């Protein structure tokens, strides 16, 4: 708890939350503009499924970058301030510091994840959908986004703390955004190797092309559990390896 309070104290003037909210605003504006245009041109296709599928697709592009920026700003203060030895002198273990940074980044991004779900619900209510808010689909959207984000945070934090130059970690985030956006174009056996692909892979709504027509289908919740469990296990593994590596590094 001491290390976590220390992280929140250090974040007071970093404006991490403001940066994350600005990126989320840009994403939601793009997603809602695309969905609104589609609904106005094809009123018969207006529905929650296309809206959620659009947001999931945008998440694949924006959230790897969003996570990379958030984690980089949280971790970069240790490199710039060269505080590793100072914290060691204060009896703050590197493992505890690593966990505190992960907790801080997770709290910020999971909170933003819930905020996104509320924004989707609000936008859907003002559109001519004519259906009640699908709470189960929104819960599945939040769950899939959250699990994918935790795995991405684990990877980005390892890179941000292991490599002093944050350009490397941010470049990985940009590459992750490209992979997340194009993940559905790869065979499933290939896309599952990348943590960023699960933003669309765990979406409760899939996009299908049939007879030159784009259709949306709700995925069976049972089919997502194995992928969620595998990604969660991968995230725990990445976190454990990253914590061990950073704790053993010479500073």
Secondary structure, DSSP 8 states (H G I E B T S, - for coil): -HHHHHHHHHTTTT-HHHHHHHHHHHHHHHHHHHHHHHHHH-GGG-SHHHHHHHHHHHHHHHHHHHHHHHHHHHHHHHHHHT-HHHHHHTT--HHHHHHHHHHHHHHHHHHHHHHHHHHHHHHHHTSTT-S---HHHHHHHHHHHHHHHHHHHHHHHHHHHH-S-HHHHHHHHHHHHHHHHHGGGS-HHHHTTSGGGHHHHT-SEEEEEETTEEEEEE--HHHHHHHHHHHHHHHHHHHHHHHHHHHH---
